[in-house]
Amino acid sequence: MSLDLERPLRNPDTTSEPFMTKRAWWLVVIGFVLPGSAQMLAGKRKLGRVGHVATLVLIAGVLLTLLGLMTARTATFTIFTNGVALFVLQVLLVAYAILWLVLGFDTLRLTQLVRVKRNWRVPIAVLSVILTVVPSVGAAWTASTIGDTRALLSSLFQGAPAVDPVDGRYNILLLGTDAGSDREGLRPDSISLVSVDAETGQSLIIGLPRDLVGAPFPEDSPMYALHPNGFGVGPNDWSEWGGCNIGAPDACKLNALYAEMTEFTDLGNYDGFYADAASRGSSPGIEATKDAVSGITGLETQFYVLVNMDAFSNLIDALGGVDINVETRLPIGGDQYGNGVEGWVEAGQQHMNGYTAQWYARSRYGSDGGDYDRMERQRILQAAILAQMNPQNVLSRFQDIAAAGTELVETDIPESMLGRFLDLAAKARGYDPVNVELVPPAFDPENPDFADARALVDAGLMAASPPEEEPAQ
């Protein structure tokens, strides 16, 4: 039967316009459904075989990916966040796009349009070009997007081995800052520790006030020798009454640690501290902050993510804005006396652009709770951004989002961990995060009792952990 089909297609009666018209439609359609088939039946079989093999490899790759997502999601995510794997995939897609163009236009040549009925020549040609160009453009766009992804991953993440969870959890320090590219004197505006269950993805978000004083350091921290009773608490290496290079004990706040380590290393106090930080994509200031947060919460801080709040505006605009219910009217700019206000973030449900959302999170005045209210607004903004990070929105705006991401984030999370974290993020959608805020009245940052802080954290951990299974009877 295939032989009978092949003979008129390969050696047609070119004098019959009705037959040549049917033949042309047949070649265009079958060449689209299974690239290379038109060549196998009516052209160069060698080229057709190349098309068949390439298409079968593509189909097999898609099926294996789907199977991997169903049975080995972490491993599949790890492969597709690996720079080398993405480069290979990018090259294959470009090659396939070129092959598709070659096969498509060769199919159009094989139709012998001049032998087709005159009124069908344009429709057949248009359909052939569409079925050739559109998939090729799609493959080229996908390859370009993969290239952007590869560039983003290589610029953000470290090439280091994967790290095991601690006591079944991954603990990530999240720092928000208004500083630009010059990190000299950076003082984080917001400090949180995100603790994620390594099996379920359930998360605990611990909010720490930036003005918290006396942060303790673990005994294995290099900071412990100089501040054995907590950052700036006396007696310490400075005096019987305490203190630090930043100033008196009441100036030695949690968000001052970065500046303490960055601006005063030349005085010799911290000489050689965290010497390997730069090689791990971190800095002494961030490592000291990680140690302090570990001491406060009792959780070992493994990674950090530094979010430049100035770049939040670009990311939010790239996402198409965010939806937030504003509880209190907030000033844009100005001081505590109301001077210099440039505008207002009005109360009520709003779809905010980047500029408005940035001031919603940044505004220092206009709410009774001051900095504590601002901490809460920053959590709300983070949740609103995550809500906009749905697959359809991210794919349609990916290049703008990727460009904003390089300005937005610094981190020491290894690239090898991305697959694991993507899997946990997918699992986490089934749970609401548990929030613990170390703020009054439950906790006093100006006169802290760190036993109370750890008790609050422990309660949060219980709420953000899977229930223990009952022993079998």
C-alpha positions, 0 to 999 in steps of 0.5 A: 500500500505504501508503495502504491501511495509513493508512486503517484506522489514521487512520480505524479501525472503532472498534467492532471491539475486536480491530482497535483492539487490533492498531492500538494495539500497532502504533502504540506499536511503530512510534512507538518504532522511528521516532518520529513514525511514529504521528503520520504514520499516525494523528495530526498529520502536522506533528508526525510530520515533526518527529519524523522529522527529529529522529530522522534528525538524531540517527542521522546524528550518531551515524553521523558520530561513529562515522565520525569515531572511525574516520577522524579520531579527534583531530578528533572528540575535539577537537569533543567536548571543546570547551565550545561544542560540548558546550553545543550537544549538551546543548541538542539532547539536552534538546530531543530528550528533550522531543520524545520525551515529547510524541510518546510520550504523543501516541501513547498518546492515538492508541491510543484505549485505551477502544476496546481489549480490556479485558485489553490496556489496561493492558499497552499503556499500561504498554509505551507509558509505558516506551518513552516515559519510559525513553529520555527519562530516558536522554537527560536523564541524558546531557545532565546528564552533558555539563553536568558534563563541560563544567563540569569542562573549563571549570574545569580547562583553559585557553582557549588555542591548541594547542601543537606537540610539541617534537622529536616529544614532548609533555612534561608536568610532574606534581607531587603535593602534600599541600597544600590550596587554600592553595598558600602554601609548597607543596613537591611531594611527588612530581615527575615528567616525562611525555614522550609521543611525539606519533605513537604515544603511547608514554610515558617517565616520569622520576621526580625526587627532591624533595630533588635539589640544584643543579638547573640552569636553561636559559640562556633562563630568568629564573632563570639570571641569579641561579643560573647554576651551578644552584639555590643553587650558588655563586657566585650572586647570594647569595654566593660559596658560593651559597644562596637565600632558603630557606637555605644551598645544601643547602636549595635543593632542587628541591621548594623552588622553589615556596616560593622564588618564592612567599614571597620575591618581596617581597625583590625578587630575583624581581621581575617573573619569569614575569609572564604565568604567572597569565594562562596558568593557572600561577604563578612557582613552577611555571614555575621548577620547569618550567625546573629540570626542563628543565635536569635532563632536557634536555627542554623542559617544556611543561605542568604538572599539579598533583595534590592528594594530599589529593583522591586519596582522594575520586577513589579512592572515586569510582572504587570503590577500587583494587587494589594488591599491597603489598610491605611493611607500612606505617604510617599516621601516626607518626614514624621511631621508630614513635610515633603510628602509627594503623594499618597498610597490610598487605602483600599484595594489597589492594582499597584505599579512598581513605584506605588508598591515600592512606597507601600513597602518603604513608607516609614510614617503614616501608620501607628505601628511604625517599623513593625507595620512596615515589616508586615507590609513588606511581607504582604508585598512579597506574597503579592509578587509571588501570586503574580509569579504564575507560569502563564505570566512568567512565560509571557513576560520572561525576558523583562522579569529576567532583566529585573532579576539580575538587578534584584537579587544576590544570593549564595544558594548553589545552582545545584540546589535549584531543582530541590527548591523548585520541587519544594516550592511546588509542594508548598502551594498546598500550605499557607506559610506560618508567620512568626514576628519577633515584635511587641508585645510577644517580644521586646527588641529593645530589651530582648529575652532570647529564650522567649524568641526561641520559644516563639520560633519553636511554636512556629516550627511545630505549626509548619511541620507535618504531624507526627505519624501515630505508631503502628498498633 
